[in-house]
Amino acid sequence: AVKFKTFSEIAAWSRTLKGEVSDLEQENEPFIINLPLISPNFLHSRFRVDDGVVKVIVRRAYFRLKTSVMDESREAALYLHGPRGVGKSYLLYMFAAELAIRQRTNLTTIRVTYINDCGAWISERHNYFLIELIATFSSDEETLHLVSKAEAIRDTYDEFSRQNQILQLVDDVLAFVNNTGLRWFIIFDQLNAFHTGGSLSPTADLAWSIVKNLARCRSLQVTVLGSASANNEAFPIEFESWESHSVDLVPYSYEESEFELWCQNSKLKPSDDKIREIRYYTGGIPLELDFFNRTKETLFSEKLKTYKSARLEQLIVSHRKFCSSLMQHDLKNLKDCIGRLALRLSPPDHLCAMDRQLLVIDEDQEAPGKRIVALFPLARSAVISYHSEIIQESLKMVAEIVFEDQRNYPNDVKGRVVERYIITSLEEKRHYNFIGQKPGDFHFQGEIEEIVYFDGDFLPIKSTISNSLCSLIIPTSSRYPGMDFFIWNPVAKEKILLAVQVTAQKSLKDHMKTCKFMWIDWCRFLHIPKDCIHTLWMAPKECIEADLAVNNSLNNYVLAFDALEDLCPIIKKFKRTQKKNISRKKADMAADDSSTDSQDELCISLNESLEFDAVLFSKAPIIFDFDRARWQEFVAELTVTKNSYLKGEVIVSCETSANLFCEIISGKVD
């Protein structure tokens, strides 16, 4: 920042602002741009400034944001939110810089006020805000007389009088904007600073009033844009009237071409494998990449090692601070969220205790429906590491509901849940001990020293697999071919890769025959003979056939769920869902059968989503809340079966969902 002694100096400096922003006029491929300092105030420490220049990667998200903000048909203020470090502030700086430079160089009718740090606004007794107003209207100074008004406010020591003068000044500026036909953009970054512990800070009362009053201006001449990081639960309520945007405008991570630009700008020339490794562990998140780049080591392996260890510790401290702020009644919700994260389940109805700096709600492209996921791998490790004492309790709470329920959760869903239960238990306990007798006695055991995640549907990054550490290797894709996880033990007498598949399907033998495990690729990848790969199948006892001979060259072993009780205590409560699967043709024939009045359930599958893999038609009421697409599926099934199986009520607990149901079903059934 430039240091100024008087408000007049600030106005004079603002009139000299120059820069080249013609490349920002229309959308291009991502590129790097050098922007000048546009604020007389200090930039927040999250910005990197070199010789008065802010170097920024212009992302595609910038043009989406600009289109949304400049839309004259939108009357509401715009609220941008998301986890810390995904690039919100840099996008806002680009937008403010483009408008400010055009204002100074082209003498346009646009004015932009850029509040870079709302925390500084309230800590500097509103001088911060006054400085930005003077910088905004420096070319209009003779008409507004802002400098003299700001000096009068600064010299006023009575706080009540001072606040009234500031409010009057804002009213004067609004009147000036309206009378002169200007268009005023006001950008407030780091709005979190106004709230602490979910409530408004006493020192932020005036500043927050100014923000709200400006946001209520429905004139096309005033546009308010605010930004805040996650975890301030007062915000969704306070901003109900604002137009809210998150990942739809600002993706959490760099796209491929944007990441390549980051590598060039960072003067990194790693191999393809190392690039994949950087992007995977950082999640491609701008802030995480910056943390990685700031490590002092020169060797890539040491640089990554330092980033992982130091950043994990920082994330644990951050999460501990978040947990300590929770009320006692929020702790159950916290455990629920952790359990659902581990088991890849949909989020609970209320998310008051989800740490939104580390966890997000994701639309899973592979398995339809929303899921709680970690923002990046180290975030998941931090949450699981911090909650090592309660992680089993969280898992038990969620898994027990699914395992014992024989109505609402089909066996493929239960199989996915037990798979996540086993994997997360291994992550937390860092030890495995598998003892079985099929096809002969076997015993696999060891201490897990490293956990490796990998994405995609092929092989992990070569450099992530150690030849000296026993590793738990976990595919993050729910559709990884063949196996659910691997245990690589290079320190045993003979190197062993244990490839594990968890299933609750009826026929384990048939399941084994259709498995598409890429064992040849893994042999080449790890430089081991095929005899070193052992496949371990985990299944309910009733699914394990006596004859387990399978025509392949791998060593096959089978372990019943009961044998995993030490690792996963709740697994003993696992019960396969017994249900009557009736084809549509047979269903029509059964419609008039009096047996349909019995307590037996008739199951008709609608889709692959976790929450509603099946719709149960029985004498009991049915409680659903669907979106439009899923109500249409539901009604389509009712139409096919002539509505003969609905032996009770449909109870819809959400008014919006109920209206959708009535609208769609109208005229289709009696």
C-alpha positions in Angstrom: 0.0 0.0 0.0 1.0 3.6 -0.5 1.2 5.7 2.6 -0.7 9.0 2.6 -0.7 11.8 5.1 -3.9 13.5 4.1 -7.2 12.7 2.4 -6.3 15.2 -0.4 -3.2 13.1 -1.2 -5.5 10.1 -1.5 -7.7 11.8 -4.0 -4.8 13.0 -6.0 -3.2 9.5 -6.1 -6.5 7.9 -7.2 -6.8 10.2 -10.2 -3.5 8.9 -11.5 -4.4 5.2 -11.5 -3.4 3.5 -14.8 -3.3 0.0 -16.1 -4.0 -2.2 -19.1 -7.2 -4.2 -18.9 -8.3 -4.5 -22.5 -7.8 -8.3 -22.4 -10.5 -8.5 -19.8 -13.2 -7.1 -22.2 -14.2 -10.5 -23.6 -13.7 -14.1 -22.5 -10.4 -15.7 -23.6 -8.4 -18.8 -22.7 -7.0 -18.4 -19.2 -4.0 -16.0 -19.0 -1.9 -14.1 -16.5 -2.4 -10.4 -16.1 -0.5 -7.8 -14.0 -2.8 -5.4 -12.2 -1.8 -2.2 -10.3 -2.7 -1.5 -6.7 -6.2 0.1 -6.9 -6.7 0.8 -3.2 -4.9 3.4 -1.0 -5.5 0.9 1.9 -3.3 -2.1 2.7 -4.2 -5.2 0.8 -5.0 -8.2 2.9 -2.1 -10.5 3.5 -3.6 -13.2 1.3 -2.6 -11.2 -1.7 0.9 -11.4 -3.1 2.2 -8.0 -4.3 5.6 -7.6 -6.1 6.8 -4.0 -6.8 3.3 -2.6 -6.7 1.9 -5.3 -9.0 -0.7 -7.9 -8.3 -0.2 -10.9 -10.6 -3.4 -12.8 -11.3 -4.4 -15.8 -13.3 -7.5 -14.8 -15.2 -9.9 -17.8 -14.8 -12.9 -18.6 -16.9 -14.9 -18.0 -13.7 -14.1 -14.3 -13.9 -16.2 -13.8 -17.0 -19.1 -15.7 -15.4 -18.9 -13.5 -12.4 -18.7 -10.3 -14.4 -21.7 -11.3 -16.6 -23.7 -11.9 -13.4 -22.7 -8.7 -11.7 -23.2 -6.5 -14.8 -26.7 -7.9 -15.5 -29.0 -4.9 -15.3 -32.1 -7.1 -14.9 -30.8 -8.4 -11.5 -32.1 -6.2 -8.7 -30.8 -8.1 -5.7 -27.3 -7.7 -4.2 -25.0 -10.6 -5.0 -23.4 -12.8 -2.3 -20.4 -14.9 -3.2 -19.4 -17.6 -0.7 -17.3 -20.7 -0.4 -14.3 -22.2 1.4 -11.3 -20.1 2.1 -8.7 -20.1 -0.6 -10.7 -21.0 -3.7 -10.0 -17.7 -5.4 -13.0 -15.5 -4.5 -10.9 -12.5 -3.4 -8.7 -12.5 -6.5 -11.8 -12.6 -8.7 -13.2 -9.6 -6.9 -9.9 -7.7 -7.1 -9.9 -8.3 -10.9 -13.4 -7.0 -11.3 -12.7 -4.0 -9.1 -9.4 -3.3 -10.9 -11.1 -3.5 -14.4 -13.8 -1.0 -13.4 -11.5 1.3 -11.5 -9.0 1.5 -14.4 -11.7 2.1 -17.0 -13.2 4.8 -14.7 -9.8 6.7 -14.5 -8.7 6.2 -18.1 -12.0 6.5 -20.1 -13.9 8.8 -17.7 -16.9 6.4 -17.8 -20.0 6.8 -15.7 -19.0 3.8 -13.6 -17.7 4.2 -10.1 -16.4 1.3 -7.9 -15.8 1.2 -4.2 -13.6 -1.7 -3.2 -13.5 -2.7 0.5 -10.8 -5.3 0.5 -10.9 -6.1 4.2 -14.1 -5.6 6.2 -12.1 -6.4 9.4 -9.8 -3.4 8.7 -12.9 -1.3 8.2 -14.2 -1.8 11.7 -10.8 -1.9 13.4 -9.7 1.5 11.9 -12.7 3.4 13.2 -14.2 3.8 9.7 -11.2 5.7 8.3 -10.7 2.7 6.0 -14.2 3.2 4.5 -13.8 7.0 4.2 -10.5 6.5 2.3 -12.2 4.2 -0.2 -15.1 6.6 -0.8 -12.6 9.4 -1.5 -10.7 7.1 -3.9 -13.9 6.2 -5.7 -15.2 9.7 -6.3 -11.8 11.5 -6.6 -12.8 12.8 -10.1 -16.1 14.1 -8.6 -14.4 15.8 -5.6 -15.4 19.4 -6.5 -19.1 18.4 -6.6 -19.2 16.2 -3.6 -16.6 17.9 -1.3 -15.7 14.4 0.1 -12.3 15.5 1.5 -13.7 18.2 3.7 -16.5 16.0 4.9 -14.1 13.1 5.7 -11.8 15.4 7.6 -14.8 16.7 9.7 -15.7 13.1 10.5 -12.1 12.2 11.4 -11.9 15.1 13.7 -15.1 14.2 15.5 -14.5 12.3 18.8 -18.0 11.8 19.9 -18.8 8.3 18.6 -22.6 8.9 18.3 -22.1 12.1 16.3 -19.4 10.5 14.2 -21.7 7.6 13.2 -24.5 10.0 12.2 -22.1 11.9 10.0 -21.0 8.8 8.3 -24.5 7.7 7.6 -25.3 11.2 6.3 -22.3 11.0 4.0 -23.5 7.7 2.5 -26.9 9.3 1.9 -25.2 12.2 0.2 -23.2 9.9 -2.1 -26.4 7.9 -3.0 -28.2 11.1 -3.9 -25.2 12.2 -6.0 -25.1 8.9 -7.9 -28.9 9.0 -8.6 -28.9 12.7 -9.7 -25.9 12.4 -12.0 -26.8 9.1 -13.7 -23.7 7.2 -12.5 -23.6 3.5 -11.9 -22.0 2.6 -8.5 -20.5 -0.8 -7.7 -19.7 -1.5 -4.1 -17.6 -4.6 -3.3 -17.3 -5.9 0.2 -14.7 -8.7 0.7 -14.3 -10.7 3.9 -17.8 -10.0 5.3 -17.1 -12.7 7.9 -15.3 -10.1 9.9 -18.7 -8.6 10.9 -19.8 -11.8 12.7 -18.1 -13.8 15.5 -19.6 -17.0 16.8 -22.6 -16.7 14.5 -23.7 -13.3 15.9 -22.9 -9.7 14.8 -19.9 -8.2 16.5 -20.7 -5.1 18.6 -18.0 -3.1 16.8 -19.5 -4.0 13.4 -23.0 -2.6 13.9 -22.6 0.6 11.9 -20.6 -1.0 9.1 -23.1 -3.8 8.8 -26.0 -1.3 8.7 -24.3 0.5 5.8 -23.9 -2.7 3.9 -27.5 -3.7 4.4 -28.8 -0.3 3.5 -26.8 -0.2 0.3 -27.9 -3.7 -0.6 -31.6 -2.7 -0.3 -31.1 -0.1 -3.0 -33.2 -1.5 -5.9 -32.0 1.2 -8.3 -30.2 -0.1 -11.3 -27.6 2.6 -10.5 -26.3 0.8 -7.3 -24.9 -2.8 -7.3 -23.6 -4.5 -4.2 -21.3 -7.5 -4.3 -20.3 -9.2 -1.1 -18.0 -12.2 -0.4 -17.4 -14.4 2.6 -15.7 -17.6 3.5 -17.7 -20.5 4.8 -18.6 -21.4 8.4 -20.5 -18.3 9.3 -24.0 -19.7 9.8 -25.5 -16.2 10.4 -24.9 -15.5 6.7 -27.5 -17.7 5.0 -30.2 -16.0 7.1 -28.8 -12.4 6.7 -28.4 -12.9 3.0 -31.7 -14.4 2.2 -32.7 -11.5 0.0 -29.3 -11.5 -1.8 -28.6 -13.5 -5.0 -26.3 -16.3 -3.7 -23.5 -18.0 -5.6 -20.8 -20.5 -4.8 -19.2 -23.1 -6.9 -21.5 -22.3 -9.8 -19.5 -19.1 -10.3 -16.2 -19.9 -8.6 -15.0 -23.5 -9.0 -13.1 -24.6 -5.9 -10.0 -25.7 -8.0 -8.2 -24.7 -11.1 -9.2 -26.1 -14.4 -6.5 -28.0 -16.4 -5.4 -25.0 -18.4 -5.4 -22.7 -15.4 -3.3 -25.2 -13.4 -0.8 -25.3 -16.3 -0.5 -21.5 -16.1 0.1 -21.8 -12.3 3.0 -24.2 -13.0 4.5 -21.8 -15.5 4.1 -18.8 -13.2 5.6 -20.8 -10.3 8.6 -21.8 -12.6 7.9 -25.4 -11.9 8.7 -28.0 -14.5 7.8 -31.3 -12.7 7.3 -34.5 -14.6 3.7 -35.6 -15.5 3.5 -37.8 -12.5 4.7 -35.1 -10.1 2.2 -32.6 -11.6 -0.6 -35.1 -11.0 0.7 -35.5 -7.4 0.8 -31.7 -6.7 -2.7 -31.3 -8.1 -4.1 -34.2 -6.3 -2.8 -33.4 -2.8 -3.6 -29.7 -3.1 -6.9 -30.4 -4.8 -5.8 -27.8 -7.4 -7.1 -25.2 -4.9 -5.3 -21.8 -5.4 -4.5 -21.3 -1.7 -3.2 -24.8 -1.3 -1.0 -24.5 -4.4 0.3 -21.2 -2.9 1.2 -23.0 0.4 3.0 -25.7 -1.5 5.0 -23.1 -3.5 6.0 -21.2 -0.3 7.8 -24.2 1.1 11.6 -23.6 1.2 12.8 -27.0 0.0 14.2 -27.3 -3.5 13.8 -31.1 -4.1 10.3 -31.9 -5.2 9.9 -34.9 -2.8 11.1 -32.8 0.1 8.9 -29.9 -0.9 5.8 -32.1 -1.1 6.6 -33.9 2.2 7.0 -30.5 4.0 3.8 -29.2 2.6 1.8 -32.3 3.6 3.1 -32.5 7.1 3.0 -28.7 7.9 -0.4 -28.2 6.2 -2.0 -31.2 7.9 -1.0 -29.7 11.3 -2.5 -26.3 10.3 -5.7 -27.9 9.2 -6.1 -29.8 12.4 -5.6 -26.6 14.4 -8.2 -24.8 12.2 -10.7 -27.7 12.7 -10.0 -27.8 16.4 -10.9 -24.1 16.6 -14.1 -24.7 14.7 -15.1 -27.6 17.0 -14.4 -25.6 20.1 -16.9 -22.9 18.9 -19.8 -25.4 18.7 -22.5 -25.6 21.2 -23.2 -28.8 23.1 -26.3 -29.6 21.1 -24.4 -29.3 17.8 -22.0 -32.1 18.7 -24.4 -34.8 17.6 -24.7 -33.2 14.2 -20.9 -33.0 14.0 -20.7 -36.8 14.6 -23.4 -37.4 12.0 -21.6 -35.3 9.4 -18.3 -37.1 10.1 -20.0 -40.5 9.8 -21.6 -39.6 6.5 -18.3 -38.3 5.2 -16.6 -41.6 6.0 -19.5 -43.7 4.6 -20.1 -41.5 1.5 -23.7 -40.9 2.5 -26.0 -38.0 1.7 -25.8 -35.1 4.1 -28.2 -34.8 7.1 -31.1 -32.3 6.8 -29.3 -29.8 9.0 -25.6 -28.9 8.6 -25.1 -26.6 11.6 -21.9 -28.5 12.6 -20.2 -29.2 9.3 -16.8 -27.6 9.0 -17.3 -25.8 5.6 -13.7 -24.8 5.4 -12.7 -28.5 5.0 -15.9 -30.2 3.9 -18.3 -29.4 1.1 -21.6 -30.8 -0.4 -20.8 -32.4 -3.7 -23.1 -33.6 -6.5 -21.5 -37.0 -7.2 -21.3 -37.6 -10.9 -20.8 -41.3 -10.5 -23.6 -42.0 -8.0 -26.5 -39.6 -8.3 -27.3 -37.5 -5.2 -25.5 -35.2 -2.8 -22.6 -36.3 -0.6 -20.4 -34.8 2.1 -16.9 -34.8 0.8 -13.5 -33.4 1.8 -12.4 -30.3 -0.1 -9.0 -32.1 -0.8 -7.2 -35.2 0.6 -5.4 -33.4 3.5 -8.7 -32.0 4.6 -10.1 -35.5 5.0 -7.0 -36.6 6.8 -7.2 -33.7 9.2 -10.9 -34.4 10.1 -10.3 -38.1 10.6 -7.1 -37.5 12.5 -8.7 -35.0 14.8 -11.7 -37.1 15.5 -9.8 -40.4 16.0 -11.5 -40.9 19.4 -15.0 -40.4 18.1 -14.7 -41.6 14.5 -15.8 -45.1 15.5 -18.8 -43.7 17.4 -19.8 -41.7 14.4 -19.4 -44.7 12.1 -21.4 -46.9 14.4 -24.2 -44.3 14.6 -24.7 -44.2 10.9 -23.8 -47.7 9.9 -26.1 -49.3 12.5 -29.1 -47.5 11.0 -28.3 -48.8 7.6 -27.2 -52.4 8.6 -30.3 -53.2 10.6 -32.9 -51.6 8.3 -34.4 -54.2 6.1 -36.9 -51.9 4.3 -35.2 -48.8 3.0 -31.7 -49.8 2.1 -31.1 -52.4 -0.7 -28.1 -54.7 -0.5 -26.0 -52.9 -3.0 -26.3 -49.8 -0.8 -25.5 -51.7 2.3 -22.5 -53.1 0.5 -21.2 -49.6 -0.3 -21.7 -48.5 3.3 -19.9 -51.5 4.8 -17.1 -50.9 2.3 -16.7 -47.4 3.6 -17.0 -48.6 7.2 -14.1 -51.0 6.7 -11.9 -48.5 4.9 -12.4 -45.7 7.4 -11.7 -48.1 10.3 -8.5 -49.0 8.6 -7.6 -45.3 8.1 -8.3 -44.6 11.8 -6.7 -47.7 13.4 -3.8 -48.0 11.1 -3.6 -51.8 11.5 -5.1 -54.8 9.7 -5.4 -58.4 10.9 -7.4 -60.7 8.5 -7.7 -64.3 9.5 -9.8 -66.8 7.6 -10.2 -70.4 6.4 -11.4 -70.2 2.8 -10.2 -71.8 0.6 -7.5 -72.6 3.2 -6.1 -71.1 6.4 -4.7 -67.6 5.8 -3.5 -64.7 7.9 -2.7 -61.2 6.6 -1.6 -58.6 9.2 0.5 -55.5 9.4 0.8 -51.9 10.6 -0.3 -49.3 8.1 2.3 -46.6 7.9 1.0 -44.5 5.0 -2.4 -43.9 3.4 -2.5 -43.1 -0.4 -5.6 -41.9 -2.2 -5.8 -41.8 -6.0 -8.4 -40.7 -8.4 -9.4 -41.9 -11.9 -10.0 -45.5 -12.9 -6.5 -46.7 -13.7 -3.4 -46.7 -11.4 -2.0 -44.4 -8.6 0.8 -41.9 -9.2 4.0 -43.8 -9.2 5.8 -41.5 -6.8 3.1 -41.8 -4.2 3.7 -45.5 -3.6 6.6 -46.3 -1.2 8.8 -49.4 -1.5 9.6 -49.2 2.2 6.3 -48.5 3.9 3.2 -50.6 4.3 0.4 -48.5 2.6 -3.3 -48.5 2.5 -4.2 -47.5 -1.1 -7.7 -46.1 -1.6 -9.4 -45.3 -5.0 -11.5 -42.2 -4.6 -13.7 -43.2 -7.6 -16.8 -45.2 -6.4 -16.6 -47.1 -9.8 -13.0 -48.2 -9.7 -12.8 -51.4 -11.7 -12.7 -54.6 -9.7 -11.5 -53.7 -6.2 -12.5 -51.3 -3.4 -9.0 -50.8 -1.8 -5.5 -52.3 -1.6 -2.9 -53.0 1.0 0.6 -52.9 -0.3 3.2 -54.5 2.1 6.7 -54.3 0.6 8.3 -55.1 4.0 6.9 -58.6 4.4 9.1 -61.6 3.7 7.7 -61.4 0.2 6.2 -58.3 -1.3 2.4 -58.6 -1.2 -0.4 -56.6 -2.7 -3.7 -57.4 -1.0 -6.6 -56.4 -3.4 -9.9 -56.3 -1.4 -13.4 -56.3 -2.7 -16.4 -55.9 -0.3 -19.8 -57.1 -1.5 -23.2 -57.9 -0.1 -24.5 -59.4 -3.3 -26.4 -62.7 -3.2 -23.8 -64.8 -5.2 -20.2 -64.2 -4.3 -19.1 -66.8 -6.8 -20.8 -65.1 -9.7 -19.5 -61.7 -8.5 -15.9 -63.0 -8.5 -16.3 -64.3 -12.1 -17.4 -60.9 -13.4 -14.7 -59.0 -11.6 -12.5 -56.9 -13.9 -9.5 -56.4 -11.7 -6.5 -55.1 -13.6 -4.0 -57.4 -12.0 -1.5 -57.4 -14.9 -1.3 -53.6 -14.8 -0.7 -53.7 -11.1 2.1 -56.3 -11.5 3.9 -54.1 -14.0 3.2 -51.0 -11.9 4.7 -52.5 -8.7 7.3 -54.7 -10.5 6.1 -57.8 -8.8 5.1 -61.3 -10.1 1.4 -62.3 -10.3 1.9 -64.7 -7.3 2.5 -61.6 -5.1 -1.1 -60.4 -5.7 -3.8 -61.8 -3.4 -7.4 -61.0 -3.8 -9.5 -60.9 -0.6 -13.3 -61.0 -0.9 -15.3 -59.8 2.1 -19.0 -60.8 2.2 -21.8 -61.9 4.5 -21.6 -65.5 5.6 -24.8 -66.4 3.7 -23.3 -65.2 0.4 -20.3 -67.4 0.6 -20.7 -70.6 -1.4 -18.9 -73.9 -0.5 -17.2 -74.2 -3.9 -15.1 -71.1 -4.4 -13.1 -72.2 -7.4 -12.8 -69.3 -9.8 -11.1 -69.6 -13.1 -8.3 -67.1 -12.8 -4.7 -67.0 -11.9 -4.9 -65.0 -8.7 -4.8 -66.2 -5.2 -8.4 -65.9 -4.0 -9.4 -65.7 -0.3 -12.8 -65.1 1.3 -13.5 -63.5 4.6 -16.9 -63.4 6.2 -18.1 -60.1 7.7 -18.2 -61.8 11.1 -14.4 -62.1 11.1 -14.1 -58.3 11.0 -15.8 -57.7 14.3 -12.6 -56.5 16.0 -12.0 -53.9 13.2 -15.7 -52.9 12.8 -17.8 -53.9 15.8 -21.2 -52.9 14.3 -20.6 -55.2 11.3 -22.1 -58.0 13.4 -25.5 -56.3 13.0 -25.3 -56.4 9.2 -28.5 -58.0 7.8 -29.1 -58.5 4.1 -32.4 -56.9 3.0 -35.0 -59.5 2.1 -37.5 -58.1 -0.4 -39.8 -59.2 -3.1 -38.6 -58.0 -6.5 -41.6 -58.1 -8.9 -41.3 -57.2 -12.6 -43.8 -54.8 -14.0 -45.6 -57.4 -16.0 -46.0 -59.7 -12.9 -46.9 -56.6 -10.9 -49.9 -56.0 -13.1 -51.0 -59.6 -12.7 -50.7 -59.4 -8.9 -52.7 -56.2 -8.6 -56.0 -58.0 -8.0 -54.4 -60.7 -5.8 -55.5 -60.4 -2.2 -52.1 -61.3 -1.1 -51.0 -57.8 -1.8 -52.9 -56.7 1.2 -50.4 -58.7 3.4 -47.5 -57.1 5.2 -45.1 -58.3 2.5 -43.5 -55.4 0.7 -43.5 -54.8 -3.0 -40.3 -53.1 -4.2 -40.0 -51.1 -7.4 -36.6 -49.6 -8.1 -36.6 -46.0 -9.3 -32.9 -45.0 -9.7 -29.4 -45.6 -8.4 -29.4 -42.8 -5.7 -28.5 -43.8 -2.2 -31.5 -42.4 -0.4 -34.2 -43.8 -2.7 -32.8 -46.9 -4.3 -36.2 -48.3 -4.0 -39.8 -47.2 -3.3 -41.6 -49.5 -0.9 -45.4 -49.9 -1.5 -47.0 -51.3 1.6 -49.8 -50.6 4.1 -47.5 -48.2 5.9 -47.4 -44.5 5.0 -44.6 -43.3 2.7 -42.7 -40.2 3.5 -40.8 -38.6 0.6 -39.3 -35.3 -0.5 -38.3 -35.4 -4.1 -37.3 -32.8 -6.7 -39.3 -32.5 -9.9 -37.3 -35.2 -11.8 -37.7 -37.8 -9.1 -41.4 -37.1 -8.6 -41.8 -37.7 -12.4 -40.1 -41.0 -12.0 -42.3 -41.9 -9.0 -45.5 -41.0 -10.9 -44.3 -42.9 -14.0 -44.1 -46.1 -11.8 -47.5 -45.4 -10.3 -48.9 -45.0 -13.8 -47.4 -48.3 -15.0 -48.8 -50.2 -12.0 -52.2 -48.5 -12.1 -51.6 -47.2 -8.6 -52.8 -50.6 -7.2 -50.0 -50.9 -4.7 -50.4 -47.8 -2.8 -52.1 -49.3 0.3 -51.8 -46.2 2.4 -51.0 -42.5 2.2 -48.2 -40.6 0.6 -47.0 -38.2 3.2 -44.8 -35.3 1.9 -43.2 -33.2 4.6 -42.0 -30.4 2.4 -44.6 -28.0 1.0 -42.6 -27.3 -2.2 -42.2 -31.0 -2.8 -45.9 -31.6 -2.2 -46.9 -28.9 -4.7 -44.6 -30.5 -7.3 -46.2 -33.9 -6.6 -49.7 -32.6 -7.0 -48.8 -30.7 -10.2 -47.2 -33.8 -11.8 -49.7 -36.4 -10.7 -52.7 -34.3 -11.7 -54.8 -36.1 -14.4 -52.5 -39.1 -14.4 -54.1 -41.2 -11.6 -57.4 -41.1 -9.7 
